[in-house]
């Protein structure tokens, strides 16, 4: 129908008033137009109706004049009202031009577009759905319009459209979701409110499965939790809470896709977002079951940092989730990725937070206990990290690291590898040995058997080419051996060295490496009650052996002699005649100490308490009857060695097969190597002056006795007993 015919149908006055600047005239013209269209509809003359609609769209809504556009919009609404039930067949003509007006530069035109579409929607209701996506897009833009009146009109239209959608059976959620997803990360607060409103409304419709599409817009909802507007945060949280409740009640949920989103959001800078994400993860771990197995590593990577969160609520939920996750015994055959979990735990060992590092280690232990063979495949990937963790500032972390190491080292191969790595790390980092050496060794002795640990360490140190390190390491091990309650069983075994084969083997094994330190050897001999040999070692020392480091070690030994560990030795001093080599060894140490030192005073005080009468009586008995303790032809390695801790003076199996003479020779050879090494490392001037600067040495040093006299008990003229 030509435009001319439309002009013929509509009076010119109506057309003129439709573009008038006054709203009342436009409104009256629209009412007249409504009546005209209604008559044509009753008559069934849709060609003329089409001509009228074309006139309104082409000449009015697309006019360069704002008043014309306003009139066109109100006219289209009036025409739709006039059509009533027959309006659906003309919507293809009517709606597009109205939607186009939503982007008009004139705010009043945009306002009238909202009003017009509102009136059109009231008439056509469900038939309106075919344009839903375009209408939704337009409303989304208008929700953040710069004009408050336009926003208000858009809100009214939005509510009506929501009502229509909720009652319609033609709405397609599948077509709508992509539109929603595209807009979920918009930052404008009005748009966000608009989107959350639609999500909430659609989720309330029983026939619309919004939960099935939740992964498509879940991230956007979480993004809104950190909005600056309290109202938006509240709306997003309310929507999320409702969805979480639905998840709990739903038999079928796509946990996997959402788990990926939650993992990302758990690292948000916003506390509320983190808390919500961790809360969701907690529920997912409880509900997800097998679906979440492939995502365990990602979930663990999200949870472990949250265990140390500054917000207590987050820490509590994260810890609960971590325990839930660890309680699930998944099988690698079901997709449980041991390597991925182990990688996450290894990475979290570098966390700045102690609680996270601790839980990472608990996971390593759990994996080792449940999937040992699979973990050992990745051993090279985690071993360096575990060894570095031994330097952790937290003692609790170090103890847990050692438990993991001990679990790995159950196999002989890995045990030796652990000890080698450990000694190597001590060698590279002396501060680790100094600060954590004792703790590490003690704990390993508890976890892996003290004898096994010490034998392996001794074997490694025996052939150590770095003599200085070997000496330091042996001194550290010796101190742990003498002072730690965890090694009491090992000390008891060593005390039986002269009468027990197991003790003897251990003694000989330790002796080989203990030779790197004179004081360690002396301590070991005092422990096993090889007092004559201890005295021989003391007598064998030369000037270069007695330096500042020697005095430091000697000081520690003197203090240890006053502890309960050496109570048996102090009690033996009650029988000085029977333990004459013990006295000689102790007096030898006393003679080496500077007289003004605290250690000298401690040892001298102790020796003063030795009962002189007992000593004198024993000397008289020995000179009158012939000494039963005189050296036999077998030398120090012979079988008559009663003074070294012997409880039965008539026993002839005192050495238990130990050739002390060869042991002494070995010790002297090792010490000779140390002296040569020291001379090669130090200039003569400094080597001759360093000792006097660090420690005051007495002007006259006691010269070592000739080798032939080392194993001979002192005569009455040379040894007068304690004073």
KALINSUL-V85544 format. One record per residue. N is the residue number from 1. RES is the residue in one small letter. PHI is phi in whole degrees, 0 to 359 (999 if undefined). PSI is psi as a letter, one per 40 degrees, with the letter a starting at -180 (999 if undefined). D_LAST is the distance of its C-alpha to the last C-alpha in Angstrom with 1 decimal. Layout:
((N;RES;PHI;PSI;D_LAST) (N;RES;PHI;PSI;D_LAST))
//
This chain:
((1;x;999;h;138.6) (2;x;290;i;139.1) (3;x;298;d;137.6) (4;x;298;d;141.2) (5;x;293;d;141.8) (6;x;294;d;138.7) (7;x;293;d;140.0) (8;x;290;d;143.2) (9;x;286;d;141.5) (10;x;261;h;139.4) (11;x;301;i;141.3) (12;x;299;d;140.6) (13;x;295;d;139.7) (14;x;294;d;136.9) (15;x;295;d;135.6) (16;x;292;d;135.8) (17;x;292;d;134.0) (18;x;296;d;131.3) (19;x;251;e;130.1) (20;x;290;i;130.6) (21;x;286;e;127.8) (22;x;272;h;128.1) (23;x;296;d;126.2) (24;x;297;d;128.9) (25;x;293;d;131.6) (26;x;296;d;129.4) (27;x;295;d;128.7) (28;x;295;d;132.4) (29;x;295;d;133.2) (30;x;295;d;130.6) (31;x;295;d;132.1) (32;x;294;d;135.6) (33;x;297;d;134.1) (34;x;300;d;132.5) (35;x;295;d;135.9) (36;x;298;d;137.5) (37;x;297;d;135.0) (38;x;298;d;135.3) (39;x;295;d;139.0) (40;x;295;d;138.6) (41;x;293;d;136.1) (42;x;296;d;138.5) (43;x;282;e;141.1) (44;x;77;f;138.8) (45;x;268;g;139.4) (46;x;283;e;136.0) (47;x;294;d;137.3) (48;x;292;d;138.1) (49;x;297;d;134.7) (50;x;298;d;133.0) (51;x;297;d;135.1) (52;x;296;d;133.9) (53;x;296;d;130.3) (54;x;298;d;130.7) (55;x;299;d;132.3) (56;x;296;d;129.5) (57;x;283;d;126.8) (58;x;285;d;128.4) (59;x;271;e;130.2) (60;x;244;c;127.8) (61;x;294;d;124.2) (62;x;257;e;124.1) (63;x;288;i;126.0) (64;x;290;e;124.6) (65;x;271;h;125.5) (66;x;299;d;122.9) (67;x;294;d;125.5) (68;x;297;d;127.2) (69;x;296;d;123.9) (70;x;298;d;123.3) (71;x;296;d;126.9) (72;x;298;d;126.4) (73;x;294;d;123.3) (74;x;291;d;124.9) (75;x;291;d;128.0) (76;x;297;d;126.1) (77;x;296;d;124.5) (78;x;296;d;127.9) (79;x;299;d;129.4) (80;x;296;d;126.7) (81;x;297;d;127.3) (82;x;295;d;131.0) (83;x;288;d;130.4) (84;x;50;b;128.4) (85;x;291;e;128.0) (86;x;261;e;129.5) (87;x;289;d;127.0) (88;x;304;d;124.7) (89;x;287;e;127.2) (90;x;248;e;127.0) (91;x;296;d;123.3) (92;x;300;d;122.9) (93;x;273;d;125.1) (94;x;279;d;123.7) (95;x;296;d;119.9) (96;x;304;d;119.0) (97;x;290;d;120.7) (98;x;292;d;118.9) (99;x;299;d;115.5) (100;x;298;d;116.3) (101;x;288;e;116.8) (102;x;296;d;113.3) (103;x;257;e;112.2) (104;x;298;i;114.9) (105;x;287;e;113.9) (106;x;271;h;115.7) (107;x;297;d;113.6) (108;x;290;d;116.7) (109;x;296;d;117.9) (110;x;299;d;114.6) (111;x;298;d;114.9) (112;x;292;d;118.4) (113;x;295;d;117.2) (114;x;298;d;114.8) (115;x;297;d;117.5) (116;x;297;d;119.9) (117;x;294;d;117.6) (118;x;300;d;116.6) (119;x;292;d;120.3) (120;x;296;d;120.9) (121;x;297;d;117.9) (122;x;298;d;119.2) (123;x;280;d;122.4) (124;x;271;d;121.3) (125;x;48;b;118.0) (126;x;298;d;116.9) (127;x;294;e;119.1) (128;x;287;d;116.9) (129;x;299;d;114.0) (130;x;298;d;115.2) (131;x;257;e;114.3) (132;x;303;d;111.0) (133;x;301;d;108.7) (134;x;293;d;110.7) (135;x;294;d;110.8) (136;x;299;d;107.1) (137;x;299;d;106.4) (138;x;294;d;108.7) (139;x;296;d;107.2) (140;x;300;d;103.7) (141;x;289;d;104.8) (142;x;291;d;106.6) (143;x;297;d;103.6) (144;x;247;f;102.0) (145;x;299;i;105.3) (146;x;288;e;105.2) (147;x;261;h;107.9) (148;x;296;d;107.0) (149;x;293;d;110.5) (150;x;296;d;110.3) (151;x;302;d;106.9) (152;x;297;d;108.4) (153;x;294;d;111.4) (154;x;296;d;109.2) (155;x;296;d;107.1) (156;x;297;d;110.3) (157;x;297;d;111.5) (158;x;300;d;108.0) (159;x;297;d;108.1) (160;x;293;d;111.6) (161;x;297;d;110.6) (162;x;299;d;107.6) (163;x;298;d;110.0) (164;x;296;d;112.3) (165;x;296;d;109.6) (166;x;294;d;108.1) (167;x;259;e;111.5) (168;x;265;i;112.6) (169;x;256;e;112.4) (170;x;256;e;113.0) (171;x;290;h;109.8) (172;x;252;h;107.8) (173;x;292;d;104.0) (174;x;297;d;103.5) (175;x;282;d;105.5) (176;x;282;d;103.9) (177;x;304;d;100.2) (178;x;303;d;100.3) (179;x;295;d;101.8) (180;x;293;d;99.0) (181;x;300;d;96.3) (182;x;297;d;97.5) (183;x;256;e;97.2) (184;x;292;d;93.9) (185;x;258;e;91.8) (186;x;293;h;94.1) (187;x;268;e;92.2) (188;x;300;h;95.1) (189;x;296;d;94.4) (190;x;291;d;98.1) (191;x;295;d;98.3) (192;x;299;d;95.1) (193;x;298;d;96.5) (194;x;299;d;99.7) (195;x;293;d;97.9) (196;x;298;d;95.6) (197;x;300;d;98.7) (198;x;292;d;100.5) (199;x;300;d;97.6) (200;x;295;d;97.3) (201;x;296;d;101.1) (202;x;296;d;101.4) (203;x;292;d;98.4) (204;x;278;e;100.2) (205;x;277;h;103.2) (206;x;303;d;102.9) (207;x;276;e;104.9) (208;x;253;h;102.8) (209;x;269;g;99.5) (210;x;290;d;97.4) (211;x;298;d;94.2) (212;x;295;d;95.2) (213;x;254;e;95.4) (214;x;305;d;92.2) (215;x;303;d;90.3) (216;x;286;d;93.0) (217;x;231;e;92.3) (218;x;298;d;88.9) (219;x;300;d;87.1) (220;x;296;d;89.6) (221;x;297;d;88.9) (222;x;295;d;85.2) (223;x;297;d;85.9) (224;x;283;e;87.7) (225;x;294;e;84.7) (226;x;255;e;83.3) (227;x;296;i;86.6) (228;x;290;d;86.5) (229;x;273;h;89.1) (230;x;298;d;87.8) (231;x;296;d;91.1) (232;x;293;d;90.9) (233;x;302;d;87.3) (234;x;294;d;88.3) (235;x;295;d;91.4) (236;x;296;d;89.5) (237;x;296;d;86.8) (238;x;297;d;89.5) (239;x;295;d;91.1) (240;x;296;d;87.9) (241;x;299;d;87.0) (242;x;295;d;90.4) (243;x;294;d;90.1) (244;x;296;d;86.6) (245;x;295;d;88.1) (246;x;295;d;90.9) (247;x;299;d;88.5) (248;x;299;d;86.7) (249;x;264;e;90.1) (250;x;264;h;91.5) (251;x;281;e;91.4) (252;x;225;h;91.7) (253;x;223;i;89.8) (254;x;274;g;89.0) (255;x;291;d;85.2) (256;x;303;d;84.5) (257;x;300;d;86.4) (258;x;288;d;85.2) (259;x;300;d;81.6) (260;x;299;d;81.7) (261;x;294;d;82.9) (262;x;296;d;80.3) (263;x;300;d;77.5) (264;x;296;d;78.8) (265;x;287;d;79.2) (266;x;291;e;75.8) (267;x;260;e;74.5) (268;x;297;i;76.8) (269;x;289;d;75.6) (270;x;276;h;77.4) (271;x;298;d;75.3) (272;x;296;d;78.3) (273;x;296;d;79.4) (274;x;299;d;76.0) (275;x;298;d;75.8) (276;x;295;d;79.3) (277;x;297;d;78.7) (278;x;294;d;75.5) (279;x;296;d;77.3) (280;x;296;d;80.0) (281;x;301;d;77.6) (282;x;302;d;75.9) (283;x;293;d;79.3) (284;x;297;d;80.2) (285;x;297;d;77.1) (286;x;287;d;78.0) (287;x;259;d;81.7) (288;x;292;d;82.0) (289;x;60;b;80.6) (290;x;299;d;81.5) (291;x;301;d;83.4) (292;x;269;e;80.2) (293;x;308;d;78.2) (294;x;293;e;79.2) (295;x;254;e;78.1) (296;x;302;d;74.6) (297;x;297;d;72.9) (298;x;297;d;74.8) (299;x;296;d;74.2) (300;x;298;d;70.5) (301;x;298;d;70.5) (302;x;277;d;72.1) (303;x;283;d;70.0) (304;x;303;d;66.5) (305;x;295;d;66.8) (306;x;290;e;68.4) (307;x;297;d;65.3) (308;x;253;e;63.6) (309;x;299;i;66.7) (310;x;289;e;66.3) (311;x;269;h;68.9) (312;x;298;d;67.5) (313;x;300;d;70.8) (314;x;293;d;70.8) (315;x;299;d;67.2) (316;x;297;d;68.0) (317;x;294;d;71.1) (318;x;297;d;69.4) (319;x;296;d;66.5) (320;x;297;d;69.0) (321;x;296;d;71.1) (322;x;300;d;68.1) (323;x;292;d;67.3) (324;x;299;d;70.9) (325;x;295;d;71.1) (326;x;290;d;67.9) (327;x;283;e;69.3) (328;x;277;h;72.4) (329;x;263;g;71.8) (330;x;275;i;74.3) (331;x;254;h;74.9) (332;x;305;d;75.0) (333;x;293;e;78.3) (334;x;263;e;79.7) (335;x;103;e;79.0) (336;x;287;h;75.4) (337;x;269;g;74.0) (338;x;299;d;70.3) (339;x;298;d;70.0) (340;x;293;d;71.5) (341;x;297;d;69.2) (342;x;297;d;66.2) (343;x;296;d;67.3) (344;x;296;d;67.6) (345;x;298;d;64.2) (346;x;298;d;62.7) (347;x;296;d;64.6) (348;x;285;e;63.4) (349;x;294;e;59.8) (350;x;266;e;60.3) (351;x;299;i;61.4) (352;x;283;e;59.8) (353;x;257;h;59.6) (354;x;299;d;56.7) (355;x;300;d;58.8) (356;x;291;d;61.3) (357;x;297;d;58.6) (358;x;297;d;57.2) (359;x;292;d;60.6) (360;x;299;d;61.3) (361;x;290;d;58.3) (362;x;299;d;59.4) (363;x;294;d;62.7) (364;x;299;d;61.1) (365;x;297;d;59.2) (366;x;299;d;62.5) (367;x;296;d;64.4) (368;x;295;d;61.8) (369;x;289;d;61.9) (370;x;264;d;65.7) (371;x;225;f;66.8) (372;x;304;d;63.9) (373;x;297;d;66.1) (374;x;292;d;68.1) (375;x;294;d;65.1) (376;x;296;d;63.5) (377;x;297;d;66.7) (378;x;260;e;65.8) (379;x;303;d;62.1) (380;x;297;d;62.2) (381;x;285;d;63.9) (382;x;249;e;61.1) (383;x;296;d;58.0) (384;x;299;d;57.4) (385;x;296;d;57.9) (386;x;295;d;55.5) (387;x;291;d;52.8) (388;x;296;d;53.4) (389;x;293;e;53.1) (390;x;293;e;49.5) (391;x;266;e;49.0) (392;x;302;i;50.8) (393;x;293;e;49.4) (394;x;266;h;49.7) (395;x;297;d;47.0) (396;x;297;d;49.7) (397;x;296;d;51.9) (398;x;299;d;49.1) (399;x;297;d;48.4) (400;x;291;d;52.1) (401;x;301;d;52.4) (402;x;294;d;49.7) (403;x;297;d;51.7) (404;x;296;d;54.7) (405;x;302;d;52.8) (406;x;295;d;51.5) (407;x;295;d;55.0) (408;x;295;d;56.3) (409;x;278;e;53.5) (410;x;297;d;54.3) (411;x;278;i;56.1) (412;x;303;d;54.0) (413;x;300;d;55.9) (414;x;287;d;55.4) (415;x;297;d;51.7) (416;x;297;d;51.0) (417;x;299;d;53.1) (418;x;298;d;51.2) (419;x;296;d;47.8) (420;x;297;d;49.3) (421;x;298;d;50.8) (422;x;295;d;47.6) (423;x;298;d;45.4) (424;x;298;d;48.2) (425;x;294;d;48.3) (426;x;299;d;44.6) (427;x;291;d;45.0) (428;x;285;d;48.0) (429;x;227;g;46.3) (430;x;297;d;42.6) (431;x;294;d;43.0) (432;x;296;d;44.2) (433;x;296;d;41.0) (434;x;290;d;38.9) (435;x;274;d;40.8) (436;x;237;e;42.1) (437;x;306;d;40.3) (438;x;298;d;38.0) (439;x;300;d;40.9) (440;x;296;d;43.2) (441;x;295;d;40.9) (442;x;299;d;39.9) (443;x;292;d;43.5) (444;x;297;d;44.7) (445;x;297;d;42.2) (446;x;288;d;43.7) (447;x;280;d;47.2) (448;x;239;e;47.2) (449;x;86;h;44.4) (450;x;302;d;40.9) (451;x;298;d;40.7) (452;x;299;d;44.0) (453;x;296;d;43.1) (454;x;292;d;39.8) (455;x;296;d;41.4) (456;x;292;d;44.2) (457;x;297;d;42.0) (458;x;296;d;39.8) (459;x;299;d;42.9) (460;x;293;d;44.2) (461;x;285;d;41.1) (462;x;301;d;40.6) (463;x;258;e;43.6) (464;x;294;h;43.4) (465;x;280;d;44.6) (466;x;278;g;43.2) (467;x;297;d;39.7) (468;x;296;d;38.4) (469;x;297;d;39.9) (470;x;303;d;38.6) (471;x;296;d;35.0) (472;x;295;d;35.5) (473;x;295;d;37.3) (474;x;297;d;34.6) (475;x;299;d;31.9) (476;x;294;d;34.1) (477;x;296;d;34.8) (478;x;295;d;31.2) (479;x;295;d;30.3) (480;x;297;d;33.3) (481;x;301;d;32.3) (482;x;278;d;28.8) (483;x;249;e;29.8) (484;x;265;h;33.4) (485;x;294;d;34.5) (486;x;297;d;37.6) (487;x;255;e;35.7) (488;x;299;d;33.9) (489;x;297;d;36.2) (490;x;294;d;35.5) (491;x;295;d;31.7) (492;x;298;d;32.4) (493;x;294;d;34.6) (494;x;293;d;32.0) (495;x;295;e;29.4) (496;x;264;e;32.0) (497;x;301;d;32.3) (498;x;276;e;31.0) (499;x;225;e;33.4) (500;x;224;h;36.2) (501;x;292;d;38.8) (502;x;295;d;39.4) (503;x;296;d;35.7) (504;x;297;d;35.5) (505;x;298;d;38.5) (506;x;294;d;37.2) (507;x;301;d;33.8) (508;x;295;d;35.7) (509;x;294;d;38.1) (510;x;291;d;35.4) (511;x;303;d;33.4) (512;x;301;d;36.5) (513;x;266;d;36.5) (514;x;296;e;32.9) (515;x;298;e;32.5) (516;x;290;e;33.8) (517;x;223;h;30.5) (518;x;305;d;27.1) (519;x;292;d;25.3) (520;x;295;d;27.9) (521;x;296;d;27.4) (522;x;299;d;23.7) (523;x;299;d;24.3) (524;x;298;d;27.1) (525;x;295;d;25.0) (526;x;296;d;22.3) (527;x;293;d;25.3) (528;x;276;e;27.0) (529;x;72;f;23.8) (530;x;272;g;24.4) (531;x;291;d;20.7) (532;x;297;d;21.4) (533;x;291;d;24.0) (534;x;301;d;21.9) (535;x;297;d;19.4) (536;x;296;d;22.6) (537;x;298;d;24.0) (538;x;298;d;20.9) (539;x;293;d;21.2) (540;x;279;e;24.9) (541;x;293;i;24.8) (542;x;245;i;26.4) (543;x;306;d;26.7) (544;x;293;d;29.6) (545;x;286;d;27.8) (546;x;263;g;25.2) (547;x;227;a;27.3) (548;x;300;d;27.8) (549;x;297;d;29.0) (550;x;299;d;26.0) (551;x;293;d;23.6) (552;x;298;d;25.9) (553;x;294;d;25.7) (554;x;295;d;21.9) (555;x;301;d;21.7) (556;x;297;d;24.0) (557;x;296;d;22.1) (558;x;301;d;18.8) (559;x;292;d;21.0) (560;x;294;d;22.7) (561;x;298;e;19.6) (562;x;266;e;19.6) (563;x;268;i;23.2) (564;x;301;d;24.9) (565;x;302;d;25.8) (566;x;255;f;22.3) (567;x;299;d;21.8) (568;x;299;d;22.2) (569;x;293;d;19.3) (570;x;294;d;16.9) (571;x;292;d;18.3) (572;x;294;d;17.8) (573;x;292;e;14.0) (574;x;290;e;14.8) (575;x;238;g;15.8) (576;x;298;d;13.1) (577;x;290;d;15.2) (578;x;285;d;18.2) (579;x;245;f;17.0) (580;x;295;d;15.0) (581;x;288;d;16.9) (582;x;296;d;16.0) (583;x;299;d;12.3) (584;x;296;d;13.5) (585;x;296;d;15.8) (586;x;292;d;13.5) (587;x;292;d;11.1) (588;x;298;d;14.5) (589;x;296;d;15.6) (590;x;299;d;12.7) (591;x;293;d;13.5) (592;x;279;d;17.1) (593;x;282;i;16.9) (594;x;299;h;17.8) (595;x;294;d;15.1) (596;x;272;e;17.7) (597;x;282;i;18.7) (598;x;295;d;18.5) (599;x;296;d;17.4) (600;x;301;d;14.3) (601;x;294;d;13.4) (602;x;295;d;14.4) (603;x;291;d;12.5) (604;x;297;d;9.1) (605;x;299;d;10.0) (606;x;295;d;11.0) (607;x;292;d;8.1) (608;x;294;d;6.0) (609;x;277;e;9.1) (610;x;296;h;9.0) (611;x;293;h;10.0) (612;x;292;d;8.2) (613;x;295;d;11.7) (614;x;296;d;13.4) (615;x;296;d;11.6) (616;x;296;d;12.3) (617;x;298;d;15.8) (618;x;293;d;16.5) (619;x;294;d;15.7) (620;x;296;d;18.0) (621;x;295;d;20.5) (622;x;290;d;20.6) (623;x;284;d;21.1) (624;x;276;d;23.7) (625;x;253;e;25.7) (626;x;89;h;25.4) (627;x;290;h;23.4) (628;x;284;e;25.4) (629;x;256;e;23.5) (630;x;295;i;24.6) (631;x;295;h;26.5) (632;x;266;a;30.2) (633;x;286;e;33.1) (634;x;277;e;33.5) (635;x;69;a;30.6) (636;x;292;d;28.8) (637;x;272;e;32.1) (638;x;288;a;32.4) (639;x;263;e;32.5) (640;x;260;g;29.5) (641;x;221;f;26.7) (642;x;287;d;25.2) (643;x;287;e;21.6) (644;x;275;g;22.9) (645;x;78;e;23.5) (646;x;289;h;25.5) (647;x;262;e;26.5) (648;x;229;h;28.4) (649;x;297;d;26.7) (650;x;267;e;30.2) (651;x;288;h;31.5) (652;x;247;e;32.8) (653;x;244;f;33.7) (654;x;283;d;30.4) (655;x;275;e;31.4) (656;x;54;f;34.6) (657;x;81;e;36.4) (658;x;272;h;34.1) (659;x;269;g;34.0) (660;x;294;d;30.6) (661;x;297;d;31.3) (662;x;289;d;34.4) (663;x;297;d;32.7) (664;x;297;d;30.1) (665;x;298;d;33.1) (666;x;297;d;34.9) (667;x;301;d;32.0) (668;x;295;d;31.8) (669;x;293;d;35.5) (670;x;297;d;35.6) (671;x;294;d;33.0) (672;x;297;d;35.0) (673;x;298;d;38.0) (674;x;297;d;36.1) (675;x;294;d;35.2) (676;x;296;d;38.8) (677;x;297;d;40.1) (678;x;297;d;37.9) (679;x;294;d;39.1) (680;x;286;d;42.7) (681;x;264;e;42.4) (682;x;234;h;40.7) (683;x;292;i;42.0) (684;x;305;d;39.7) (685;x;298;d;39.5) (686;x;289;d;38.3) (687;x;292;d;35.9) (688;x;274;e;34.2) (689;x;249;e;34.0) (690;x;297;d;33.7) (691;x;295;d;29.9) (692;x;290;d;29.2) (693;x;283;d;31.6) (694;x;276;d;30.1) (695;x;225;h;26.4) (696;x;281;h;24.5) (697;x;263;h;22.9) (698;x;302;i;20.4) (699;x;298;d;22.5) (700;x;249;h;20.8) (701;x;267;i;20.4) (702;x;292;h;18.7) (703;x;285;i;21.6) (704;x;295;i;22.1) (705;x;292;i;22.0) (706;x;302;i;25.5) (707;x;302;d;27.2) (708;x;290;e;27.2) (709;x;261;e;23.5) (710;x;296;d;23.0) (711;x;257;e;23.5) (712;x;264;h;21.8) (713;x;295;i;18.6) (714;x;293;i;15.9) (715;x;277;i;16.4) (716;x;296;d;14.2) (717;x;286;d;14.6) (718;x;266;e;13.7) (719;x;224;h;10.8) (720;x;259;e;8.2) (721;x;87;i;6.5) (722;x;293;i;3.8) (723;x;241;999;0.0))
//
